[in-house]
Amino acid sequence: MKKSDFNYNIEKYEMLFFENLSEKDRRLYAGLEAIKIGYYGVKTISDKYKLHKHTVRTGQKELLSEILVPANQIRKKGGGRKKKIDTVKDIVFIFITLLTNFTAGNPMSCGILWTNLTCLQVCNLLKEHSVKVSVNVVKQLFKECGYVKRKLFKNRTLKVVQNRNEQFEYIAKLQDKFTKEKSPRLSIDTKKKEMLGNFYRDGKIYTREALEVNDHDFNSFAEGIIIPHGIYDIEHNKCYLTIGKSKDTAEFVCDNLEYHWNNSLKKIYPDAKKMLLLCDGGGSNSCLHYVVKEQLQKLSDNIQMEIVVAHYPAYCSKWNPIEHKAFCHITRSWQGVVFDSYQIVKELAMKTITKTGLTVEVNINEKEYKTGKKASDEFLELMPVEFDEIIPKWNYSFKPKLL
């Protein structure tokens, strides 16, 4: 580059250099250049770099006094534009007074208050009291007064269940025991049924054009039913999902267990002599129906494995590991997608991954199942179920008949 070209572009390079400085460095650089120029330095630098004269003078004062702002700060403490809530007198008091008529409370806790007013509505109410503020200031006021946007928290038990805590403690002991023995700990459950067809589903996905679905979700227009049943291997963070097309029965559940045991789990646990099943206490896993126990005994005989069953207490199924370790992530993979075929349900579920390493293996069960079956007289007469001494209605086991 020629010297003449460099001189011609020097102002351009100075401006480029100046624009890449931080606010603090711009102020100090402008102050330094103004000191160099002398009497008209402030105005000259202000016009050149389009800075306020006060900013240039502040830079000068900082350099001349040799008291600079600490390296981790841009301005001195207390600098910058003052918040509206600090400048308007009694604004917090006015805000709380206005909210009084629009605030409700939690009858179980006097400290929990909530309001359904929007920030814009609060702005309009404050305007009526000669306080003009923006939506951002109202957000600051909510924060100042301890109001934070929250979702409803589903944590209150509907009913006090006898032996609830004892059962959770017993399940924890069982898990420790099976972990030490390196035996499979499986959490099982059936997810909410879905309709197959062009129906609306919650969630959003990236798409170039809007997806149109039926304006009504009538069962009569469904092309089939999707019954997702999961088996979650707690030790290896892996879910074995089965997509059923018929009914959610005890036979369906045990067929799924047998399929995934023979095709996958048996290879992972080649020396295991027993398995632990954790499940809720209703539906196809009911702790009250003997038809479920009969199917579990058949499963034990077929795979030649002792099966230990522990049910979660009533109203506690949300604590079943599969709910918050697998199903929530599979649901995310399915959100906003039209279930127009069983294949797409399977493919999306198989793509489910998490930071903790969750993987999903999927099978489609084509078998037809019938509801209304009862336990056979032979099973009821023999009653091979071994009930535990601790809460026997929720804890029992099956030992295989020797073949």
PyMOL commands that set and color helices and strands:
alter all, ss='L'
color gray80, all
select helices_A, chain A and resi 3-19+23-37+41-49+53-65+84-87+91-102+119-127+135-144+164-181+219-221+250-268+283-285+290-303+317-319+321-334+342-350+377-382
alter helices_A, ss='H'
color red, helices_A
select strands_A, chain A and resi 103-106+109-115+185-190+194-196+224-233+238-244+274-279+306-311+359-365+386-387+395-398
alter strands_A, ss='S'
color yellow, strands_A
deselect
rebuild
show_as cartoon
